[in-house]
Amino acid sequence: MLGRASLLAGLMVLATLAGCIGNKDGPVTPESTNQTTTLLPNQTEAPNGAGKISAFNETNKTETTGIGAMMHTHDYWHGKERLEVGYLRGGLIPFPLASCKKPNGDCTTGSTTPSLDGSGDTYPVGSAIADFALPAPPDAGMIYEGTKSVEFKMVLYNVAGPDSGNPAGQVFLDYMASNDEPGHFHKAGELKLNTPVKIEIQPTDADMPHQTKSLWIFRVYSNSQMVSFNFNITVTAVKGYDVVNWPPHPNLYAEKNSRTVFDGPVKLQSKGTVDSNMWGSDAGWTHPQKVISGGTDRVEIEVSNVAFASDTGAPVTPTGYVFEYNNASKPPLLGNGAQYSGRLKDAQSDGKTFHFVIDISKDRGDAYDTPYAQYSRWGFRLVPQFDQGNSACPDDAFAQEFLVGCQFVPWTVTYNIKIVAFGHSTAEGVPASAM
């Protein structure tokens, strides 16, 4: 194990190979039909069985013209039964050393002893591992509504080092569907060269109408017999369910131009570098209680009552704070960086209160939650920065796998955060780019 760990410093440069994903079929646009202009009470439920549409907890107003004003379908298949929606391609190394399997990365040195076979809370120690997401169309597709099964096929596989065959090496794939809570992965199985692996899914697992980027996450990893490997895995959606009628689009800003989507206390805890190096986890994110959907122009954030504590009792003081956020298209990815949508600083802050503004008025739609969502995929956090004024505390592209700046010691930050979304009425329908 120690020998494998000592290889990490030389192999970290290979991490830049991970994450190239695409789609050979090109962009896919929906075909829509409509049946009625009357919003019935039961139309506030998702017709695929996913439950209450979050936006209808806030309003019964809908768009008034066009397809968005009536029940309609969102058919991305255009008569096809199979769509190659993208591929997962990259090169992996054994980092983090023993990736956490628990939801939200909730592994701790006090409760978890990494096992060689990954039978406990972690994947096998020394596995080469990383998460992947499909980029927004037209570069890739999605797991469209109507998908009954998803097929994965590894069309390229080679192992770095002199023994390129490596008969002891194995490659596995886990996945998190669009409706899964963060960290709740399912096993797809072992992948072998040019041999399809097929999984059956439920209608609620598919990406929802008006999603501008797939919410599926794919975790590719090896057993502990490989130092590193390269791969290319195709992802194909196979139709098998009906594409159903959805209700008119909710108009969240019909009666007012602002909505408080979150207001409450937050507690972030980092275990220091063991989070990223050992478990592949970090201090976590705050997700809004309401969706940030079409019609939203900007998001304003007020953070107050910020308090920092070093969990070791050591005299460590942050040099400042950085606000990080990811929108609905930028989920955190194990081994591939935190995928931040942005990092913001408040130069006017007194260190206790902060104000930030995120302008999405010109976004093509990738930032938005689908109007039919049950909960928001946006994430927010204020994290301490520990700049020591030297190169030992990097904040560059590779360091995005870590919290900003140096975080060698465990810490806790508490604060209150209020998130307000400002927008405009979508009574005349959403722009075509957001469809």
C-alpha positions as a LaTeX table, in Angstrom:
\begin{tabular}{lrrr}
\hline
Residue & $x$ (\AA) & $y$ (\AA) & $z$ (\AA) \\
\hline
Met1 & 0.00 & 0.00 & 0.00 \\
Leu2 & 2.81 & 2.41 & 0.91 \\
Gly3 & 4.56 & 1.69 & $-2.36$ \\
Arg4 & 1.40 & 2.46 & $-4.32$ \\
Ala5 & 0.80 & 5.65 & $-2.38$ \\
Ser6 & 4.34 & 6.87 & $-3.06$ \\
Leu7 & 3.59 & 6.82 & $-6.78$ \\
Leu8 & 0.92 & 9.50 & $-6.43$ \\
Ala9 & 3.17 & 12.52 & $-6.68$ \\
Gly10 & 4.50 & 11.42 & $-10.05$ \\
Leu11 & 1.14 & 10.31 & $-11.33$ \\
Met12 & $-0.95$ & 13.35 & $-10.37$ \\
Val13 & $-0.23$ & 14.99 & $-13.70$ \\
Leu14 & $-2.30$ & 12.22 & $-15.29$ \\
Ala15 & $-5.38$ & 13.63 & $-13.57$ \\
Thr16 & $-5.64$ & 16.19 & $-16.34$ \\
Leu17 & $-6.49$ & 13.33 & $-18.70$ \\
Ala18 & $-9.75$ & 12.65 & $-16.93$ \\
Gly19 & $-13.05$ & 14.17 & $-17.89$ \\
Cys20 & $-13.32$ & 14.31 & $-21.68$ \\
Ile21 & $-16.90$ & 13.46 & $-22.62$ \\
Gly22 & $-18.83$ & 13.89 & $-25.83$ \\
Asn23 & $-21.69$ & 12.79 & $-28.07$ \\
Lys24 & $-21.41$ & 11.76 & $-31.70$ \\
Asp25 & $-25.11$ & 12.19 & $-32.48$ \\
Gly26 & $-25.02$ & 15.98 & $-32.02$ \\
Pro27 & $-27.77$ & 18.14 & $-30.51$ \\
Val28 & $-31.25$ & 16.79 & $-29.90$ \\
Thr29 & $-34.24$ & 19.13 & $-29.64$ \\
Pro30 & $-37.65$ & 18.16 & $-28.26$ \\
Glu31 & $-40.82$ & 17.68 & $-30.25$ \\
Ser32 & $-43.85$ & 18.95 & $-28.31$ \\
Thr33 & $-47.57$ & 18.26 & $-28.51$ \\
Asn34 & $-50.44$ & 19.64 & $-26.46$ \\
Gln35 & $-53.92$ & 18.59 & $-25.36$ \\
Thr36 & $-55.47$ & 21.13 & $-23.00$ \\
Thr37 & $-55.04$ & 24.62 & $-21.55$ \\
Thr38 & $-56.67$ & 23.89 & $-18.17$ \\
Leu39 & $-54.47$ & 23.28 & $-15.12$ \\
Leu40 & $-56.13$ & 20.65 & $-12.94$ \\
Pro41 & $-55.15$ & 20.07 & $-9.28$ \\
Asn42 & $-53.50$ & 16.73 & $-9.99$ \\
Gln43 & $-51.33$ & 18.33 & $-12.65$ \\
Thr44 & $-49.13$ & 19.71 & $-9.90$ \\
Glu45 & $-47.77$ & 16.16 & $-9.53$ \\
Ala46 & $-45.10$ & 14.85 & $-11.89$ \\
Pro47 & $-46.75$ & 12.43 & $-14.35$ \\
Asn48 & $-43.76$ & 10.06 & $-14.13$ \\
Gly49 & $-44.46$ & 9.35 & $-10.45$ \\
Ala50 & $-41.66$ & 11.54 & $-9.08$ \\
Gly51 & $-44.04$ & 13.40 & $-6.77$ \\
Lys52 & $-44.97$ & 17.03 & $-6.18$ \\
Ile53 & $-43.53$ & 19.60 & $-8.58$ \\
Ser54 & $-41.74$ & 22.01 & $-6.26$ \\
Ala55 & $-42.72$ & 25.20 & $-8.11$ \\
Phe56 & $-46.43$ & 24.49 & $-7.57$ \\
Asn57 & $-45.86$ & 24.71 & $-3.83$ \\
Glu58 & $-45.23$ & 28.42 & $-4.47$ \\
Thr59 & $-47.66$ & 29.33 & $-7.24$ \\
Asn60 & $-50.63$ & 28.17 & $-9.29$ \\
Lys61 & $-49.73$ & 30.60 & $-12.07$ \\
Thr62 & $-48.51$ & 29.20 & $-15.38$ \\
Glu63 & $-47.39$ & 30.56 & $-18.72$ \\
Thr64 & $-50.29$ & 31.94 & $-20.74$ \\
Thr65 & $-49.25$ & 31.46 & $-24.37$ \\
Gly66 & $-47.59$ & 28.80 & $-26.45$ \\
Ile67 & $-46.82$ & 25.19 & $-25.58$ \\
Gly68 & $-45.84$ & 26.22 & $-22.05$ \\
Ala69 & $-49.45$ & 27.20 & $-21.32$ \\
Met70 & $-50.91$ & 23.73 & $-21.82$ \\
Met71 & $-50.31$ & 20.07 & $-21.10$ \\
His72 & $-47.67$ & 18.78 & $-23.49$ \\
Thr73 & $-44.95$ & 16.20 & $-24.09$ \\
His74 & $-41.22$ & 16.73 & $-24.48$ \\
Asp75 & $-40.10$ & 14.11 & $-26.99$ \\
Tyr76 & $-36.35$ & 14.05 & $-27.62$ \\
Trp77 & $-36.35$ & 10.71 & $-29.44$ \\
His78 & $-37.64$ & 11.84 & $-32.88$ \\
Gly79 & $-38.82$ & 8.32 & $-33.66$ \\
Lys80 & $-35.59$ & 6.59 & $-32.66$ \\
Glu81 & $-35.43$ & 3.73 & $-30.17$ \\
Arg82 & $-31.72$ & 4.09 & $-29.32$ \\
Leu83 & $-29.57$ & 7.20 & $-28.82$ \\
Glu84 & $-25.84$ & 7.23 & $-28.12$ \\
Val85 & $-25.92$ & 10.10 & $-25.65$ \\
Gly86 & $-22.21$ & 10.44 & $-24.94$ \\
Tyr87 & $-19.02$ & 8.78 & $-23.88$ \\
Leu88 & $-16.79$ & 8.73 & $-20.80$ \\
Arg89 & $-13.12$ & 8.99 & $-21.64$ \\
Gly90 & $-10.03$ & 9.64 & $-19.58$ \\
Gly91 & $-7.09$ & 8.33 & $-17.59$ \\
Leu92 & $-7.32$ & 7.47 & $-13.90$ \\
Ile93 & $-4.91$ & 7.11 & $-10.98$ \\
Pro94 & $-5.40$ & 5.83 & $-7.40$ \\
Phe95 & $-6.39$ & 9.15 & $-5.89$ \\
Pro96 & $-8.15$ & 9.58 & $-3.49$ \\
Leu97 & $-6.64$ & 6.57 & $-1.75$ \\
Ala98 & $-9.83$ & 5.03 & $-0.29$ \\
Ser99 & $-12.82$ & 6.87 & $-1.71$ \\
Cys100 & $-15.81$ & 7.14 & 0.60 \\
Lys101 & $-19.00$ & 5.29 & $-0.36$ \\
Lys102 & $-21.23$ & 7.04 & 2.16 \\
Pro103 & $-23.73$ & 9.68 & 0.97 \\
Asn104 & $-22.21$ & 13.15 & 1.10 \\
Gly105 & $-18.77$ & 11.64 & 1.74 \\
Asp106 & $-19.53$ & 11.10 & 5.41 \\
Cys107 & $-16.51$ & 8.93 & 6.19 \\
Thr108 & $-14.32$ & 9.68 & 9.20 \\
Thr109 & $-11.06$ & 8.32 & 10.52 \\
Gly110 & $-12.87$ & 7.46 & 13.74 \\
Ser111 & $-15.47$ & 5.20 & 12.14 \\
Thr112 & $-13.88$ & 3.88 & 8.95 \\
Thr113 & $-10.95$ & 1.55 & 8.48 \\
Pro114 & $-10.23$ & 1.33 & 4.74 \\
Ser115 & $-10.32$ & $-2.27$ & 3.53 \\
Leu116 & $-8.37$ & $-3.75$ & 0.66 \\
Asp117 & $-11.51$ & $-5.15$ & $-0.97$ \\
Gly118 & $-13.72$ & $-2.10$ & $-0.35$ \\
Ser119 & $-16.26$ & $-4.19$ & 1.54 \\
Gly120 & $-16.87$ & $-1.49$ & 4.12 \\
Asp121 & $-17.46$ & 2.25 & 3.72 \\
Thr122 & $-14.77$ & 2.72 & 1.07 \\
Tyr123 & $-13.85$ & 1.53 & $-2.38$ \\
Pro124 & $-10.81$ & $-0.79$ & $-2.49$ \\
Val125 & $-7.70$ & 0.98 & $-1.24$ \\
Gly126 & $-5.57$ & 2.10 & $-4.18$ \\
Ser127 & $-8.38$ & 2.03 & $-6.75$ \\
Ala128 & $-7.96$ & 4.37 & $-9.70$ \\
Ile129 & $-11.22$ & 6.30 & $-9.56$ \\
Ala130 & $-13.11$ & 9.42 & $-10.73$ \\
Asp131 & $-16.62$ & 10.72 & $-11.43$ \\
Phe132 & $-17.86$ & 11.90 & $-14.83$ \\
Ala133 & $-20.86$ & 13.89 & $-16.03$ \\
Leu134 & $-22.22$ & 14.41 & $-19.53$ \\
Pro135 & $-21.71$ & 17.99 & $-20.74$ \\
Ala136 & $-24.61$ & 20.06 & $-21.96$ \\
Pro137 & $-25.99$ & 19.51 & $-25.47$ \\
Pro138 & $-24.92$ & 19.75 & $-28.23$ \\
Asp139 & $-21.68$ & 18.19 & $-26.97$ \\
Ala140 & $-23.61$ & 15.30 & $-25.42$ \\
Gly141 & $-27.16$ & 14.16 & $-24.81$ \\
Met142 & $-29.09$ & 13.09 & $-21.72$ \\
Ile143 & $-30.84$ & 10.06 & $-20.28$ \\
Tyr144 & $-34.07$ & 11.26 & $-21.86$ \\
Glu145 & $-37.58$ & 10.69 & $-20.55$ \\
Gly146 & $-38.78$ & 7.39 & $-21.98$ \\
Thr147 & $-35.45$ & 5.63 & $-21.37$ \\
Lys148 & $-36.00$ & 2.12 & $-20.00$ \\
Ser149 & $-32.41$ & 0.91 & $-20.09$ \\
Val150 & $-28.93$ & 2.35 & $-20.39$ \\
Glu151 & $-26.06$ & 0.48 & $-22.06$ \\
Phe152 & $-22.38$ & 1.01 & $-21.32$ \\
Lys153 & $-19.62$ & $-0.39$ & $-23.53$ \\
Met154 & $-15.88$ & 0.02 & $-22.92$ \\
Val155 & $-14.46$ & 0.45 & $-26.41$ \\
Leu156 & $-10.91$ & 1.34 & $-25.31$ \\
Tyr157 & $-8.88$ & 0.07 & $-22.36$ \\
Asn158 & $-5.17$ & 0.09 & $-21.65$ \\
Val159 & $-3.02$ & 0.08 & $-18.56$ \\
Ala160 & $-0.07$ & 2.39 & $-18.01$ \\
Gly161 & 3.25 & 0.66 & $-17.39$ \\
Pro162 & 5.16 & $-2.23$ & $-18.95$ \\
Asp163 & 2.45 & $-4.86$ & $-18.38$ \\
Ser164 & $-0.16$ & $-3.36$ & $-20.68$ \\
Gly165 & $-2.30$ & $-6.49$ & $-20.61$ \\
Asn166 & $-2.62$ & $-6.61$ & $-16.81$ \\
Pro167 & $-4.94$ & $-9.65$ & $-16.63$ \\
Ala168 & $-5.59$ & $-8.98$ & $-12.94$ \\
Gly169 & $-7.01$ & $-5.52$ & $-13.62$ \\
Gln170 & $-10.76$ & $-4.93$ & $-13.44$ \\
Val171 & $-12.85$ & $-1.86$ & $-14.31$ \\
Phe172 & $-16.21$ & $-1.12$ & $-12.67$ \\
Leu173 & $-18.93$ & 1.49 & $-13.11$ \\
Asp174 & $-21.38$ & 2.93 & $-10.58$ \\
Tyr175 & $-24.01$ & 5.54 & $-11.42$ \\
Met176 & $-26.21$ & 8.13 & $-9.73$ \\
Ala177 & $-29.50$ & 8.81 & $-11.54$ \\
Ser178 & $-31.08$ & 12.23 & $-11.91$ \\
Asn179 & $-33.46$ & 11.79 & $-8.96$ \\
Asp180 & $-30.90$ & 10.33 & $-6.53$ \\
Glu181 & $-29.69$ & 12.25 & $-3.52$ \\
Pro182 & $-26.01$ & 13.22 & $-3.69$ \\
Gly183 & $-23.75$ & 10.29 & $-2.88$ \\
His184 & $-26.37$ & 7.57 & $-3.47$ \\
Phe185 & $-24.68$ & 5.50 & $-6.17$ \\
His186 & $-25.89$ & 2.25 & $-7.73$ \\
Lys187 & $-23.75$ & $-0.50$ & $-9.21$ \\
Ala188 & $-23.79$ & $-1.00$ & $-12.97$ \\
Gly189 & $-21.23$ & $-3.80$ & $-12.83$ \\
Glu190 & $-17.85$ & $-4.79$ & $-14.24$ \\
Leu191 & $-16.90$ & $-3.47$ & $-17.65$ \\
Lys192 & $-14.94$ & $-5.62$ & $-20.10$ \\
Leu193 & $-13.59$ & $-4.51$ & $-23.44$ \\
Asn194 & $-16.28$ & $-4.39$ & $-26.17$ \\
Thr195 & $-18.85$ & $-6.14$ & $-23.96$ \\
Pro196 & $-22.05$ & $-4.11$ & $-23.31$ \\
Val197 & $-23.35$ & $-3.79$ & $-19.76$ \\
Lys198 & $-27.07$ & $-3.01$ & $-19.56$ \\
Ile199 & $-28.99$ & $-1.56$ & $-16.60$ \\
Glu200 & $-32.77$ & $-1.23$ & $-16.31$ \\
Ile201 & $-34.08$ & 2.04 & $-14.84$ \\
Gln202 & $-37.39$ & 3.45 & $-13.61$ \\
Pro203 & $-39.17$ & 6.38 & $-15.34$ \\
Thr204 & $-38.22$ & 8.62 & $-12.41$ \\
Asp205 & $-34.50$ & 7.96 & $-13.00$ \\
Ala206 & $-34.45$ & 9.75 & $-16.36$ \\
Asp207 & $-33.50$ & 13.39 & $-16.83$ \\
Met208 & $-36.56$ & 15.61 & $-16.62$ \\
Pro209 & $-38.11$ & 17.78 & $-19.35$ \\
His210 & $-36.32$ & 21.14 & $-19.78$ \\
Gln211 & $-33.18$ & 19.81 & $-18.13$ \\
Thr212 & $-30.43$ & 21.49 & $-20.17$ \\
Lys213 & $-27.75$ & 19.07 & $-18.99$ \\
Ser214 & $-27.93$ & 15.52 & $-17.69$ \\
Leu215 & $-27.96$ & 15.13 & $-13.90$ \\
Trp216 & $-26.57$ & 11.61 & $-14.09$ \\
Ile217 & $-23.13$ & 11.00 & $-12.55$ \\
Phe218 & $-20.94$ & 8.07 & $-13.62$ \\
Arg219 & $-18.20$ & 6.71 & $-11.33$ \\
Val220 & $-15.48$ & 4.72 & $-13.10$ \\
Tyr221 & $-12.99$ & 2.81 & $-10.94$ \\
Ser222 & $-10.63$ & $-0.16$ & $-10.87$ \\
Asn223 & $-9.64$ & $-2.82$ & $-8.40$ \\
Ser224 & $-6.37$ & $-2.20$ & $-6.55$ \\
Gln225 & $-4.28$ & $-4.14$ & $-9.09$ \\
Met226 & $-3.82$ & $-1.17$ & $-11.43$ \\
Val227 & $-1.68$ & 1.91 & $-10.85$ \\
Ser228 & $-3.47$ & 3.77 & $-13.64$ \\
Phe229 & $-5.47$ & 3.05 & $-16.77$ \\
Asn230 & $-7.04$ & 4.76 & $-19.78$ \\
Phe231 & $-10.55$ & 4.06 & $-21.05$ \\
Asn232 & $-13.36$ & 5.09 & $-23.37$ \\
Ile233 & $-16.92$ & 4.06 & $-22.48$ \\
Thr234 & $-19.92$ & 4.75 & $-24.70$ \\
Val235 & $-23.30$ & 5.53 & $-23.10$ \\
Thr236 & $-26.49$ & 4.61 & $-24.99$ \\
Ala237 & $-30.09$ & 5.31 & $-23.93$ \\
Val238 & $-32.68$ & 2.72 & $-25.03$ \\
Lys239 & $-36.35$ & 3.73 & $-25.20$ \\
Gly240 & $-38.99$ & 1.59 & $-23.50$ \\
Tyr241 & $-41.40$ & 3.89 & $-21.63$ \\
Asp242 & $-43.95$ & 6.35 & $-22.98$ \\
Val243 & $-43.16$ & 10.05 & $-23.14$ \\
Val244 & $-45.97$ & 11.44 & $-21.01$ \\
Asn245 & $-47.90$ & 14.73 & $-20.84$ \\
Trp246 & $-46.54$ & 17.31 & $-18.41$ \\
Pro247 & $-48.52$ & 20.24 & $-17.00$ \\
Pro248 & $-48.13$ & 23.85 & $-18.16$ \\
His249 & $-44.91$ & 25.53 & $-17.09$ \\
Pro250 & $-45.14$ & 27.16 & $-13.65$ \\
Asn251 & $-44.59$ & 30.94 & $-13.70$ \\
Leu252 & $-42.66$ & 31.57 & $-10.48$ \\
Tyr253 & $-42.37$ & 35.34 & $-10.96$ \\
Ala254 & $-45.94$ & 36.04 & $-12.08$ \\
Glu255 & $-46.84$ & 38.04 & $-8.97$ \\
Lys256 & $-43.50$ & 39.20 & $-7.57$ \\
Asn257 & $-39.97$ & 39.60 & $-8.86$ \\
Ser258 & $-38.14$ & 37.97 & $-5.94$ \\
Arg259 & $-38.27$ & 34.69 & $-4.04$ \\
Thr260 & $-36.35$ & 33.57 & $-0.97$ \\
Val261 & $-35.11$ & 30.12 & $-1.90$ \\
Phe262 & $-33.13$ & 29.48 & 1.30 \\
Asp263 & $-32.82$ & 31.16 & 4.69 \\
Gly264 & $-31.24$ & 29.43 & 7.64 \\
Pro265 & $-28.15$ & 28.38 & 9.60 \\
Val266 & $-25.33$ & 26.38 & 8.04 \\
Lys267 & $-22.52$ & 24.37 & 9.60 \\
Leu268 & $-19.55$ & 23.24 & 7.48 \\
Gln269 & $-16.91$ & 20.87 & 8.81 \\
Ser270 & $-13.68$ & 19.87 & 7.13 \\
Lys271 & $-11.41$ & 17.13 & 8.40 \\
Gly272 & $-8.47$ & 18.79 & 6.70 \\
Thr273 & $-6.47$ & 17.21 & 3.90 \\
Val274 & $-7.62$ & 13.72 & 4.92 \\
Asp275 & $-10.99$ & 14.65 & 3.38 \\
Ser276 & $-9.59$ & 15.02 & $-0.11$ \\
Asn277 & $-6.53$ & 12.77 & 0.06 \\
Met278 & $-8.11$ & 9.77 & 1.73 \\
Trp279 & $-11.90$ & 9.89 & 1.30 \\
Gly280 & $-12.34$ & 12.23 & $-1.67$ \\
Ser281 & $-14.90$ & 14.28 & 0.28 \\
Asp282 & $-15.02$ & 17.89 & 1.40 \\
Ala283 & $-16.97$ & 20.20 & 3.71 \\
Gly284 & $-20.26$ & 19.87 & 1.81 \\
Trp285 & $-22.73$ & 22.25 & 0.16 \\
Thr286 & $-25.96$ & 24.07 & 1.02 \\
His287 & $-28.77$ & 23.32 & $-1.44$ \\
Pro288 & $-31.75$ & 25.72 & $-1.76$ \\
Gln289 & $-35.15$ & 24.68 & $-0.47$ \\
Lys290 & $-36.77$ & 25.94 & $-3.71$ \\
Val291 & $-35.83$ & 25.68 & $-7.38$ \\
Ile292 & $-33.87$ & 28.32 & $-9.29$ \\
Ser293 & $-35.69$ & 27.85 & $-12.57$ \\
Gly294 & $-36.51$ & 29.65 & $-15.83$ \\
Gly295 & $-37.18$ & 33.37 & $-15.53$ \\
Thr296 & $-34.50$ & 33.88 & $-12.86$ \\
Asp297 & $-32.15$ & 36.76 & $-13.72$ \\
Arg298 & $-29.87$ & 36.87 & $-10.71$ \\
Val299 & $-29.28$ & 35.34 & $-7.30$ \\
Glu300 & $-28.27$ & 37.46 & $-4.30$ \\
Ile301 & $-26.69$ & 35.94 & $-1.20$ \\
Glu302 & $-26.33$ & 37.42 & 2.26 \\
Val303 & $-24.04$ & 35.57 & 4.70 \\
Ser304 & $-23.98$ & 36.74 & 8.32 \\
Asn305 & $-22.74$ & 35.73 & 11.76 \\
Val306 & $-19.69$ & 33.93 & 10.39 \\
Ala307 & $-17.75$ & 32.06 & 13.07 \\
Phe308 & $-14.61$ & 29.94 & 12.55 \\
Ala309 & $-13.13$ & 27.33 & 14.88 \\
Ser310 & $-10.12$ & 25.06 & 14.50 \\
Asp311 & $-11.21$ & 21.59 & 15.56 \\
Thr312 & $-7.71$ & 20.77 & 16.79 \\
Gly313 & $-7.52$ & 23.80 & 19.05 \\
Ala314 & $-4.45$ & 24.99 & 17.12 \\
Pro315 & $-4.09$ & 28.77 & 16.67 \\
Val316 & $-5.12$ & 28.81 & 13.01 \\
Thr317 & $-6.85$ & 31.88 & 11.60 \\
Pro318 & $-8.25$ & 32.23 & 8.05 \\
Thr319 & $-6.86$ & 35.08 & 5.96 \\
Gly320 & $-10.30$ & 35.50 & 4.40 \\
Tyr321 & $-13.33$ & 33.73 & 2.97 \\
Val322 & $-14.30$ & 32.69 & $-0.54$ \\
Phe323 & $-17.86$ & 32.03 & $-1.68$ \\
Glu324 & $-18.20$ & 29.03 & $-4.00$ \\
Tyr325 & $-21.27$ & 27.95 & $-5.90$ \\
Asn326 & $-22.30$ & 25.43 & $-8.51$ \\
Asn327 & $-25.44$ & 25.74 & $-10.59$ \\
Ala328 & $-27.72$ & 22.95 & $-11.81$ \\
Ser329 & $-25.17$ & 21.95 & $-14.48$ \\
Lys330 & $-22.05$ & 21.76 & $-12.33$ \\
Pro331 & $-22.15$ & 18.93 & $-9.76$ \\
Pro332 & $-19.08$ & 18.10 & $-7.64$ \\
Leu333 & $-17.17$ & 15.19 & $-9.17$ \\
Leu334 & $-14.92$ & 12.87 & $-7.19$ \\
Gly335 & $-11.40$ & 12.89 & $-8.63$ \\
Asn336 & $-12.28$ & 15.47 & $-11.27$ \\
Gly337 & $-12.43$ & 18.60 & $-9.13$ \\
Ala338 & $-15.28$ & 20.41 & $-7.49$ \\
Gln339 & $-16.63$ & 21.73 & $-10.82$ \\
Tyr340 & $-17.32$ & 25.18 & $-9.44$ \\
Ser341 & $-19.57$ & 27.44 & $-11.46$ \\
Gly342 & $-17.85$ & 30.34 & $-9.75$ \\
Arg343 & $-15.81$ & 31.69 & $-6.85$ \\
Leu344 & $-16.63$ & 35.12 & $-5.46$ \\
Lys345 & $-15.06$ & 37.48 & $-2.91$ \\
Asp346 & $-16.62$ & 40.42 & $-1.09$ \\
Ala347 & $-13.93$ & 43.09 & $-0.84$ \\
Gln348 & $-16.19$ & 45.23 & 1.37 \\
Ser349 & $-16.83$ & 42.53 & 3.96 \\
Asp350 & $-16.00$ & 43.07 & 7.63 \\
Gly351 & $-15.26$ & 39.35 & 8.00 \\
Lys352 & $-18.62$ & 38.63 & 9.63 \\
Thr353 & $-21.11$ & 39.65 & 6.93 \\
Phe354 & $-20.83$ & 39.07 & 3.19 \\
His355 & $-22.88$ & 39.94 & 0.10 \\
Phe356 & $-22.62$ & 38.24 & $-3.29$ \\
Val357 & $-24.51$ & 38.56 & $-6.60$ \\
Ile358 & $-24.69$ & 35.89 & $-9.32$ \\
Asp359 & $-25.94$ & 37.22 & $-12.67$ \\
Ile360 & $-27.54$ & 34.54 & $-14.87$ \\
Ser361 & $-29.61$ & 36.87 & $-17.04$ \\
Lys362 & $-27.52$ & 35.96 & $-20.11$ \\
Asp363 & $-27.19$ & 32.25 & $-19.33$ \\
Arg364 & $-28.31$ & 30.00 & $-22.17$ \\
Gly365 & $-30.29$ & 27.91 & $-19.69$ \\
Asp366 & $-27.59$ & 25.57 & $-18.32$ \\
Ala367 & $-27.72$ & 27.22 & $-14.90$ \\
Tyr368 & $-31.43$ & 26.60 & $-14.35$ \\
Asp369 & $-33.20$ & 23.86 & $-12.49$ \\
Thr370 & $-35.94$ & 22.29 & $-14.59$ \\
Pro371 & $-39.33$ & 23.92 & $-13.82$ \\
Tyr372 & $-40.66$ & 20.44 & $-13.01$ \\
Ala373 & $-38.00$ & 19.62 & $-10.37$ \\
Gln374 & $-38.74$ & 18.36 & $-6.89$ \\
Tyr375 & $-35.68$ & 20.12 & $-5.44$ \\
Ser376 & $-32.84$ & 22.36 & $-6.55$ \\
Arg377 & $-29.46$ & 21.14 & $-7.80$ \\
Trp378 & $-27.70$ & 24.42 & $-7.01$ \\
Gly379 & $-25.07$ & 24.37 & $-4.25$ \\
Phe380 & $-23.55$ & 27.16 & $-2.14$ \\
Arg381 & $-20.86$ & 27.46 & 0.53 \\
Leu382 & $-18.59$ & 30.02 & 2.20 \\
Val383 & $-15.18$ & 28.49 & 2.92 \\
Pro384 & $-12.16$ & 29.85 & 4.77 \\
Gln385 & $-8.95$ & 30.62 & 2.91 \\
Phe386 & $-5.56$ & 30.01 & 4.51 \\
Asp387 & $-3.04$ & 31.80 & 2.31 \\
Gln388 & 0.43 & 31.77 & 3.81 \\
Gly389 & 2.01 & 33.84 & 1.07 \\
Asn390 & 4.08 & 31.03 & $-0.43$ \\
Ser391 & 3.80 & 28.22 & $-2.96$ \\
Ala392 & 2.97 & 25.70 & $-0.26$ \\
Cys393 & $-0.61$ & 26.93 & $-0.40$ \\
Pro394 & $-1.64$ & 26.69 & $-4.06$ \\
Asp395 & $-4.95$ & 27.83 & $-5.47$ \\
Asp396 & $-4.71$ & 26.70 & $-9.06$ \\
Ala397 & $-6.62$ & 24.39 & $-11.40$ \\
Phe398 & $-5.34$ & 21.19 & $-9.81$ \\
Ala399 & $-6.01$ & 22.48 & $-6.29$ \\
Gln400 & $-9.71$ & 22.74 & $-7.11$ \\
Glu401 & $-9.92$ & 19.16 & $-5.88$ \\
Phe402 & $-9.27$ & 20.70 & $-2.45$ \\
Leu403 & $-10.97$ & 23.52 & $-0.65$ \\
Val404 & $-9.59$ & 26.89 & $-1.62$ \\
Gly405 & $-6.15$ & 27.63 & $-0.20$ \\
Cys406 & $-4.49$ & 25.47 & 2.44 \\
Gln407 & $-6.69$ & 23.40 & 4.71 \\
Phe408 & $-4.23$ & 21.13 & 6.45 \\
Val409 & $-6.05$ & 21.16 & 9.80 \\
Pro410 & $-9.68$ & 20.27 & 10.61 \\
Trp411 & $-12.01$ & 23.25 & 10.99 \\
Thr412 & $-15.64$ & 24.23 & 11.49 \\
Val413 & $-17.42$ & 27.29 & 10.08 \\
Thr414 & $-20.96$ & 28.31 & 11.04 \\
Tyr415 & $-23.03$ & 31.12 & 9.53 \\
Asn416 & $-26.53$ & 32.13 & 8.47 \\
Ile417 & $-27.22$ & 32.35 & 4.76 \\
Lys418 & $-30.15$ & 33.95 & 2.95 \\
Ile419 & $-30.47$ & 33.27 & $-0.79$ \\
Val420 & $-32.92$ & 35.36 & $-2.84$ \\
Ala421 & $-33.68$ & 34.73 & $-6.53$ \\
Phe422 & $-34.80$ & 37.70 & $-8.65$ \\
Gly423 & $-36.56$ & 37.21 & $-11.97$ \\
His424 & $-39.27$ & 38.10 & $-14.45$ \\
Ser425 & $-42.61$ & 36.62 & $-15.46$ \\
Thr426 & $-42.45$ & 33.87 & $-18.07$ \\
Ala427 & $-46.09$ & 34.39 & $-19.09$ \\
Glu428 & $-45.06$ & 34.66 & $-22.74$ \\
Gly429 & $-43.05$ & 31.48 & $-22.59$ \\
Val430 & $-39.42$ & 30.61 & $-21.93$ \\
Pro431 & $-36.75$ & 31.35 & $-24.56$ \\
Ala432 & $-36.15$ & 28.64 & $-27.12$ \\
Ser433 & $-32.59$ & 28.26 & $-25.79$ \\
Ala434 & $-33.97$ & 27.05 & $-22.46$ \\
Met435 & $-36.17$ & 24.38 & $-24.02$ \\
\hline
\end{tabular}
